Amino acid sequence: MTMGRIIFYEDRDFQGRSYETSSDCPELTSYLSRCNSCRVENGLFMVYEKPNFMGHQMLARRGEYPDNQRLMGTSMSDCIRSCRMIPTHRGPFRVRVYERENFGGQMQELMDDCDNMMDRFRMSDFQSCNVLEGHWLMFEQPNFRGKMLYLRPGEYRNLRDIGMSNTTRFSSIRRIMDSC
C-alpha cells in the first residue's frame, strides 16, 4: 500500500521553503512561517485553516494546488495551518447519527452515502454521532456541498465542539473511499 504524502510551500506556485509529511501535523507553523500552496503526491489529506485540526477544512486529493484558494475556496483563509492524513479504509462503513447532542433524539445508522438527511430520514440536522467503521465527511448542505467536517472512528458527543460554529447544520454525509 502506498503511503500518503503532501508537500506544503510557504508561497504560491510552490515557491519558498517547503515541508513534506506523510502523517498528521497539528501545527504547520512549527516548520513553515506560512503555507500558501501544496502538492498531494499520494493519498488523501484534510487540510485546516487553524492549528490543531480546527476551523474550516477541505479534502485534498492527489494533485497540485498552486494557490490555496483553489483548494480552500474563497470563503476560507488562504493559509493552511494543520493537516490530517486519511488512512485507506478497506471494509464496511458504519456510522450512527443522532438528532441531538450526547446521542439524544432520533438515531439513524448508515452504511452508505446520504445526500439529503431530511429527505431520507426526516432529520433536519444531526448534532452527535458514533463512527463505528470507516472515515466520513459531513456537509452542511444537501448533495455534499458547503462546509465539511472529517470524522474518523470514535464518538462525537457534540459536533459543534470540534471546530464548527454553533450555526452550522449538517445535511448530508459521505464515506471517504479510495475513489473519493
PEDA-V164914 format. One record per backbone hydrogen bond with DSSP energy under -0.5 kcal/mol. CO is the residue of the C=O (numbers start at 1). NH is the residue of the N-H. If there is no record, write none. Layout:
co=CO nh=NH
co=CO nh=NH
//
This chain:
co=5 nh=41
co=5 nh=42
co=6 nh=21
co=7 nh=39
co=8 nh=19
co=9 nh=36
co=9 nh=37
co=11 nh=14
co=11 nh=15
co=12 nh=15
co=15 nh=11
co=17 nh=10
co=19 nh=8
co=21 nh=6
co=25 nh=83
co=26 nh=52
co=27 nh=30
co=28 nh=31
co=28 nh=32
co=35 nh=80
co=36 nh=68
co=37 nh=9
co=38 nh=65
co=39 nh=7
co=39 nh=41
co=40 nh=63
co=42 nh=5
co=44 nh=86
co=45 nh=47
co=45 nh=60
co=46 nh=84
co=47 nh=58
co=48 nh=81
co=48 nh=82
co=50 nh=53
co=50 nh=54
co=51 nh=54
co=54 nh=50
co=56 nh=49
co=57 nh=148
co=58 nh=47
co=58 nh=60
co=59 nh=61
co=60 nh=45
co=63 nh=40
co=65 nh=38
co=66 nh=13
co=67 nh=70
co=67 nh=71
co=68 nh=72
co=69 nh=73
co=73 nh=76
co=78 nh=80
co=81 nh=28
co=82 nh=48
co=83 nh=25
co=84 nh=46
co=85 nh=87
co=86 nh=44
co=88 nh=90
co=89 nh=91
co=94 nh=132
co=94 nh=133
co=95 nh=97
co=95 nh=110
co=96 nh=130
co=97 nh=108
co=98 nh=127
co=98 nh=128
co=100 nh=103
co=100 nh=104
co=101 nh=104
co=104 nh=100
co=106 nh=99
co=108 nh=97
co=110 nh=95
co=114 nh=173
co=115 nh=143
co=116 nh=120
co=117 nh=121
co=117 nh=122
co=117 nh=123
co=118 nh=122
co=122 nh=124
co=127 nh=159
co=128 nh=98
co=129 nh=156
co=130 nh=96
co=130 nh=132
co=131 nh=154
co=133 nh=94
co=135 nh=176
co=136 nh=151
co=137 nh=174
co=138 nh=149
co=139 nh=171
co=139 nh=172
co=141 nh=144
co=141 nh=145
co=145 nh=141
co=147 nh=140
co=149 nh=138
co=151 nh=136
co=154 nh=131
co=156 nh=129
co=157 nh=102
co=158 nh=161
co=159 nh=162
co=159 nh=164
co=160 nh=163
co=165 nh=168
co=169 nh=171
co=171 nh=117
co=172 nh=139
co=173 nh=114
co=174 nh=137
co=175 nh=177
co=177 nh=180
//
